[in-house]
Amino acid sequence: MLVRRMVGEAERTAYHEAGHFVVWHVLPCRALRIEAVTIADSDRYAGGLASQTSPWLAGGDLEDICVVLLAGYAAEFRRVGRPAPSHARTDLAQVTRFVRRLCRGDRAAEVRLRKELHDRCARV
């Protein structure tokens, strides 16, 4: 039986943001530059990444960025059992925009690409 202990918001945020950073570092994702990772134990701000993207993005770059975005969700899910909606909402919305851009409205291709991106993130 798997028992998960209760984690505080700061710890949850730390796993989420660390997930982004570790996957970004391992890939490496050249189109994205992470400048800082912050964790705050605050009701108004949990933490985040300070990053910049290259102004010239190719399809492979967008896929790499999607994998980095999914990594926060994956790390938090792995540690806590389910990610906080506030953490995942922005990341998943950005992934959705990038996937739609890459697939140009082909819904079947979007589903396939999302699965590939999630699988790639899990492998990293």
TAFEN-V501152 format. One record per helix or strand of 3 or more residues. SS is the DSSP state (h for helix, s for strand). FROM is the first residue (numbers start at 1). TO is the last residue. Records with the same first field share a line. If there is no record, write none. Layout:
BEGIN
SS: FROM-TO  FROM-TO
END
This chain:
BEGIN
h: 9-27  59-80  85-103  107-123
s: 32-39  47-53
END
